[in-house]
Amino acid sequence: MSKVVVITDTTTALPQDLLDRNNIWVGPQLLIWGQQTYQDQIDIHPKEFYERLSTARDLPTTSQVTPSKFHEMFKTAIDQGDHVLAVLISHKLSGTMQSAVQAKEMLPGAHIELVDSETTAMAMGFVVLAAARAAEGGASLAECKAVAEKASKHVGVLFMVDTLKYLHMGGRIGGAARFLGSALNLKPILELRDGRIEPLERVRSHRKATDRMLELVSERIGSQRPVRLASMHANAEAEAFQLLERARSSLGSIENVNAELSPVVGAHTGPGTLALAYMCGM
């Protein structure tokens, strides 16, 4: 009986131990800096990325996983006799889904299914984990796809940034554009909703913004149980640990993950970003 290989992309923020434990394959997004192109989380990692970003005169740009890379990954799995489920970043944020579609078309007749998670970071990470755990339990390709599609309706992610400059310059600002020009001491709280970045509130001070983000996540979860949580950060590890601990304590989550945002995500959000993702009700 064929098993299902679950594939995602590096914006997911899933820590390496969870990727390894659940046999999740990851396609690297691309970071372009000057004349050099880096494979996200392979050629460049968060620590060195933020060190360089802090003194860089020019900012990096990003590009999606290439069709050829997806083709290579898909073919490797298919040649092993396996089926493939790719769960990927929202098409409203990246061209990654289109790359995967092109790669699938190169392998006519192969057992490959694609799911647009309509999100990214650990909101997508929880969708990927749900599918991978179903695959580990012996679920079919169709069953794993159904799990991923269901899970994508039970996740969310809120985040706060120090500045909207990076989202604006990278073209990923979405509805948050109306926050541009805000007073510098106002911290924007943003949400990934319906596959794109949307503004929620501007809060005075970092601490109040963190408190408000926790309140908003709690409101969205409501009475739905179980709860899984993940804090994420862009060069703000201590704050992310504290955020996760506070959220875990108040929401009684059954799974808690602390993760770094990859360089490709950090290139758009900027250093100091804090995020809180959740899956509830499944």
N, C-alpha and C positions, 0 to 999 in steps of 0.2 A: 504493500500500500504506500502510495506517495505521501510524503509529508509536505507541509506548507512552510516555505521560507518567507519570513516577514522582512521587508526591506523598507527603510525610511531614509531621511536625509539629515544632515548634520545640524539643521536648525532645531531639531527635536530637544536638545539639551540633556538627553538621557545619559547618566553617568556610565562609565565604561563597565563597571561591575554588573549593572543591570543589562546592558547590551550583551555581555558575555554569557550571563546566567540564562538569558532567554533566547540565545542564538539569533539575535537581531542583526541584520546586515545594514550598513549605513553608506549611502552615497554622499561623497563630499561636495558641498557647495564650493564656489570659487571666490577667492579674495584677490583683487587686482590692485597692486600698490606700485605705482610708477611703472617700470617696465617688467615687473615680476608678477607672475600668477602663482598663487598658493592654493593647494587643496586644504580646505577647512578641516582642522583637527588632525591633519596628517603632516603637512608642511609647516603649519603655524598653529600655535596653541594660545589659549587665553593670556597666560602670564607674559609671554614675550610680545604678544599683540598689544596689550595695554601699556606696556613699557615703551614700546615704539610710538604708539599713538599719542602719548603724553608730550612728546617732543617733536612730533612730525609737523612739517610745514604743509605737506600735501596729504589729503585724506584718501583712504582707499575706496574703491568701488567694489561691487559684488556681481556675481553671475551665477546662474543655476547650474546644478549638476548637468553634465553634458549628456546628450543622447547616447554617445558611444560608451560612456561609463555605465549608464543604466543597461545598455545592451550587453556589455561584458558581465555585469552582475546577474542579469536575467538568464543569460545563456549558461553561465556556470551552474546555477541552480537547476535549470532545465536538463542540462547534460547529466546531472546527478540523479535524474529521475524525479525531481521534486517539482512542486507547483509554487507559484510566486504570488504573494500579495504585497503590493507597494502602497504604503500609507504616507502621504506626503503633505508638505506645507500648502496652505491655501493658494489657489491659483490667482487670487486677488493681490497677493503679496509677492509672487514669484512665478517665473516661467517653468518651474520644476516639473509640474504636471505635464506640460507640453513636451518636455524632453522625454518623460517616461512614456507618453503616448507614442512618440516617434520610435522609441526603442522597442516597444511592444509590436509595432507594425513591421519591424524588421524580423520578427519571429512569428510568422503566421501559423496559427494552429496551436501555439504553445499555451499552456495553462497559466495565464497571467491575468491578474485582476488589479485594478488601480482604484484607490480611494483618496479623494480630496478631503483631508481632515477638516478643512475650513478654519484652520487655526495654525499655530506653530508652538515652539518651545515645549514646556512640559505638559501643556494642555494636549498637544499632539502626542507627547510622550506617553501619556496615560492611555490614549487610544491605541498606540502601537503596542504597549504592554498587554492590553486586553486581548488584542488579536494574537500576539505571540504566545500568551498563556493558553489561549484556546487551541492554537496549533500544537503546543506541547501536550495538550490533553487528547490529541488525536482528531480534532475537528477537521472537516473537509475545507477545501478552498472557499466554497460558497458559504459555509458556516463561519469561517474566520472573517470573511468580508462583511457578513451580516453583523457580527460582533463589533467590528470596527465602525461600521455605519451607525449602529446603535450608540456606541460609546461616544462618538463625536457629538451626539446630542446631549451628553451628560457632563461635558467639560467646559471650562472657562479659564481665562487668565486675565488678571489685572496687573498693571505695572506703572511705576512712577519713574520719571527721568529727571536728571538734573537740568537738562536743556533740550529743547525741541530742535536744536540746530542739526543734529545728525539725521533725525527722521526727515526733516525738511530737505536737506541736501541730497539724501538718498532716494527721495521721491516716494517714501513709504508713509507719509504723514497722514493721509486720508482725511477724515473729518476733523482731526485734531488741528488742522490748519487754523481754525478759528481761535486757537490759544496762542498763536504766534504774536509776539509783541507784548506778552504779559509781563508784569513786573518780575524782575529777576528772582525775588524772594518767594514767588508763588510756585509751588511744585505741582506740575500737571499729573493727574491720575488718568490713565488711559485704559482702554479695554479692547481686546480682540473680539469683535462681534460680527457675525455673518461674514467672516472671512477677511475683515479689514479692520484697521485701527480706528477706534472712535473715542472722542473725548468724553470724560465723565465730569471731573471737577478740577478746580485749581484751589490748592490748600496752602495756607501760609505756614511755612516751616516744614522741615523734613519729618520731625516727629509726628506732627499732626497729620501729615500726608500718610504716614505708615499706619497710624491709628485708623484713619478713614478707610484705607484700603482693606484693612481687616474687617471693618464694619460692613463694607460693601460685599466682600466675599461671603461673610456670614449671612447677609440678606439673600444672596443668590442661592446659597445652599439650602437655607431654611431648615425644614425638618427632614430633608432627603438624607438617607443613610444607606450604605456606608459612605464614609468620606475618605478620599485620598488627597494628599496635599503635597505640593512641591514649591519650595522657594528657589528663586534663581537670581543671579546677580552678575553684574559686569564690573569686576574689580571691587566688590563690596562684600567680601565673604563674611565678616563678622556680623554685619547688619542682616544678611540673609539668614544666618543661623538663628539669630534672635527673632527674626520675623517668623520663621518656621516654628520655633518653640512656642511662641505666643499663639499662633494659629492652631497648633496641635493641642495645646492645653485647653483652648476655648471650644474647639470643634470636635474633639475626641476622635481624630482621624485614625484609621487602621493601617495606613501606609504613609510614610513621610520621606520625602526625597529632597536633598539639597543639591543644587546643580549650578554649574557655571554656564552662562550664555556663551555660545561659540563666537569666535572672531567675526564670522559673517553677520551674526545677529548684533554683536556689539558695535560693528561698524555703522549700524543704523540707529541704535539706541544711545550709544555713547557710554562712557565710563560713569559709574555711580548708579546705574539702573538697578532697581529692585523690582522683582515680580513675584506674584503668588498665583499658582495654578491649582486647579482642583478638578476632581471627578467625583460626582456624588450620585447615589441612587443605583449603582451597579458595581 
